[in-house]
């Protein structure tokens, strides 16, 4: 109830009326005039309000009666006291506009200029990068959650380790060693809220203003934003058929790579190129951030082991997330760093947001340790592979040459290129027909970006894919 909150107490205390009844009447009139109390909203009983405001019940009854006579309130026997009117918006008390506002820092202005990021709340063609939540094993998750609530509730309700729950870190280390070939143990794993948080932490710890950072072109905008906001000098590096190329720019402090499935082109970095990058990092004494954002979903051949597993000199910082393989609102990701960086990362985490929710970490650890995680991944690979095949077939059948798919051996979205000049117009036309088409060109920083779209397919069922491609085919190319 709004009337039992601290703001009411403050407003009541500030009134200048002579009697307590008049003070309460003025307070309630003001709340109704501001629109804080809406027509039809039930007020607390006179007994409850009297207790909250340290008034006599007689005083509250008198105020209610006065406001009822004025038409502000309506009292119904046996039901309670209700707001009787809704003042027009133009008659409500308005705040006096300020003549000046606090000026954002240059970093704040850069953040606002990015436009932020907002993923759709529900599956919609062709929003990219979302798993199919309808296929998630909800019953298994509920059972594991219930078991934890019965047996470990008090333990999991307190403050947690900034590095993450030990059980989950151990489970993640085992999984990454078995599936991605990482060379790490639980002591090197840091549990975070998201991969974006991992990038922001690394940018904060390792970047000084003006330091050069290398980023793939085209590349992931979340990484670019994290480095720019840390004050780094972001330098684009080109791609070829083997992945990110080693340019001749001045040696960087950090290099950000997506070697398993380059974002957004889908290129897989060759073994030869990986070894070149590792030799470069060792020689130049720089760090490589390996973002392995969706390597779990491969469809043709087994994915190449992670770059971190080839690293002999501890120069690779590995980032992964559960948002794509389980569900986004879980808010769990992980960062694997060399032992020399663990303490610094944990101290930074402790001053940022402390730690993740322990209950969800515990349930996720159980989900992995009981074998459900691997079973879910196997099922999703088959499901997503069939949807990818269907999307490719429908694009070829209904559109042909206007949309040319790039590499598509893994991942949750398919990148397609468009003829130059039509991306913005076609994207706007598609939006009017209910399609979300994430654009390819904003992922470039050069003067002649490739135009196209990132078509997310993983969260779409068969009929939804066919219907969406049919809408694509009706656009005016």
Secondary structure, DSSP 8 states (H G I E B T S, - for coil): -GGGSHHHHHHHHH---SSHHHHHHHHHHHHHHHTSS-TT-EE--HHHHHHHHT--HHHHHHHHHHHHHHTSEEEETTTEEEE-----GGGS------S------HHHHHHHHTT-----SS--TT-SS---GGGS-HHHHHHHHHHHHHHSHHHHTS---TT--HHHHHHHHHHHHHHT-----GGGEEEES-HHHHHHHHHHHH--TT-EEEEESS--HHHHHHHHHTT-EEEEE-EETTEE----SS--SEEEE--SS-TTT-----HHHHHHHHHHHHHHT-EEEEE-TTTT-B-SS-----GGGG-SSS-EEEEEESTTTT-GGG--EEEE--HHHHHHHHHHHHHHT----HHHHHHHHHHHHTTHHHHHHHHHHHHHHHHHHHHHHHHHHHTGGGSEE---SBSSEEEEE--TT-HHHHHHHHHHTT---EESGGG--SSS---EEEEE-TT--HHHHHHHHHHHHTS--
